[in-house]
Amino acid sequence: MLKKSLLNAAMASSLLLAIAPIFAADAPAKIQAQTQAQEQIYGSQLMTPQERAEHQTKMRNAKTNEAREQIRAQHHKEMQVRAKQQGVTLPDEPPAAGMGGGMGSGGGGR
């Protein structure tokens, strides 16, 4: 019985060691995807992770392009106010739908 348990444990360990590189290789892609998602949100550098997630959820749940544009416009106004309060410069115009929105050409430092 002990021999069978040890054999099972050895096989499980071998399997884990064999598949570990697959998960390790996937980690940078996940981090990159998260970074890209943040960069696509106008003013994301001024938002908490929770605020970014909530914004993404709102955008995903919007039923029409018009609804998404309204969400973007409101978010743009909020980020402009926040940027001014924090002394950060953001671009005057929000990025077009689907384009990156990080710091943009406005630069800005804290």
Number of C-alpha atoms within 10 A of each C-alpha: 6 7 8 9 10 11 12 12 12 12 12 12 11 12 11 11 11 10 10 11 11 10 9 10 10 10 12 11 11 11 11 11 12 11 11 14 17 21 18 17 24 26 26 19 16 17 16 10 12 9 12 19 14 12 18 16 11 15 18 11 11 15 10 11 11 10 14 17 15 14 15 21 14 11 17 21 13 12 20 21 13 16 18 11 9 12 12 18 18 24 18 12 13 22 17 10 12 8 12 17 24 23 20 18 11 13 11 13 10 7
